[in-house]
Amino acid sequence: MDRAHDPPTTVDVDVHVPAAVIRRFHEVVWLSSWRVVLPVGIACTTAAGALVLRVARAIRRGSRSPTASSAVLVPLGAAAGLLMATGALVANALAGYVPTAAAGLRLGTHGFRRPRHESTELQPRHPMSRTGRRTALLHGPPSRGTVYTVTVPGDLDLEVPPSTAWVYLPPGVETASPVRYPAIYLIHGTPGTSADWFAAALVDRAMDVLLHAHLVRPMILVSIDANGGPSKDTECLNWRDGPQIETWLYRTVIPFVDRTLPTIADRTARGLGGMSMGGFCALDQGLRHLDSWGLSLVFEGYGDPGSAGPAALGDDPDVIAAHTPSSYLPHLPLPYRLPVYLDVGERTADVGAVRDLARQLADRGQTVYFRIARGHGHSWAEVRDGLPYALTFASAHLRGTPPVPGAPPGS
């Protein structure tokens, strides 16, 4: 069993994920793997070098015929293309944004498009939906959940346009199910879209693998777009001269999800998670809206809104402090418990600050799981590294979760 946590994780946390399950989740990741990127990058760079040498020989020959020009321009263009491809592969390996070809397909076909019209109909999202057949989006357990997209209504008064949300329903769960399930809302980073949790983090695969291993219970996942229009570092705040994302979350998003999906409409069965900007959202919104959230999953988060704070809230230090967890945590009233999962990459400069947040939460009597992702920076690869632990932690702390069909007794 792998028990990957660090101080000041509280003693009431008991999360175990077998190494075999971790490997099963990660076995499909190849496009952002250094094991692929390094040899392919070396091969591309070598081929580019050979093409440049060919161009140099053509130039030395000094012929100005059309054929000679082609002998220079074509290899030079090919060499530039190979070097650009190598650069893209290296950048993707560092960011971990496109882990598989299927993830690239998800981003390319659905990730960056804005909804053309409002529709509350759930749309299945797998490439061969026209024939009703599933493809190899997911190599793993035979029982797979269903992935949909749906348009979440906007609000003109709040300056928030309609946006696309991605939805995961566990295997066998239908939208009209009489059984209600807990839900985890997920928020992307900046820049980013609601597709990121399904394309970059592979959260649907993580749920399928963990359900198959009987490590989590069925939960609904909803990844929302918190940009408020064109990509913006909103930090899920109400901007003075812009989108009112915070109000939109509670006035529109939560009621819409509870109407559309078989969710349990109660804070104890509702969690909020996020990466980077979304990590701040998960922590700040979770703490300041305890009547709505019963859990926070924080990946690469931080204790203040950063430069977005003054841009969104103005220059009043008291207003900014009221939206800064590291400032308000010591004295914020906490009438309910809020289990918090905090995950940070070892290679970032944020480890100490995130550990301090974990310590502040623990000092306030909250359940805290603090984890340092060894060998990772601020990336989606870091999120994938911690996702099995985060979802297992969530399953243990969200209420009303039905048992997994076929799970061993007592699981």
Summary of the structure (lengths in Angstrom):
residues: 411
radius of gyration: 23.3
end to end distance: 15.7
largest distance: 82.2
contacts: 1396
relative contact order: 0.14
helix: 42%
strand: 14%
